[in-house]
C-alpha cells in the first residue's frame, strides 16, 4: 500500500471502530446498572417486606439468612417456604 492508500484505509476504519466500541459499551453499561440495582435490592431485604420469586410466588419475608429467605406465603395457615436469596426478583 502507498502512504496515501494507508491514510484512506485508516480514515475509513475509524468510524467502524467507533461504532463497534459503542455497540460493545452500551449493553455492558446497561448490564452494570441493572446488576447494581439488583445488588441494592438484595442488600435491602428485611423482615415484613412483600416480595416475588422467580417462580411467581409472592410472600412476606419472615427471616433473612445469609443465602436464604423464609417467606410466609399463606397468612391463614402460616405456611412458610425457604428460598435462596437469588430467587427473589422484586420487592412488591
C-alpha positions, 0 to 999 in steps of 0.5 A, a space after each residue: 500500500 502507498 502512504 496515501 492508500 494507508 491514510 484512506 484505509 485508516 480514515 475509513 476504519 475509524 468510524 467502524 471502530 467507533 461504532 463497534 466500541 459503542 455497540 460493545 459499551 452500551 449493553 455492558 453499561 446497561 448490564 452494570 446498572 441493572 446488576 447494581 440495582 439488583 445488588 441494592 435490592 438484595 442488600 435491602 431485604 428485611 423482615 415484613 417486606 412483600 416480595 416475588 420469586 422467580 417462580 411467581 410466588 409472592 410472600 412476606 419475608 419472615 427471616 433473612 439468612 445469609 443465602 436464604 429467605 423464609 417467606 410466609 406465603 399463606 397468612 391463614 395457615 402460616 405456611 412458610 417456604 425457604 428460598 435462596 436469596 437469588 430467587 427473589 426478583 422484586 420487592 412488591 
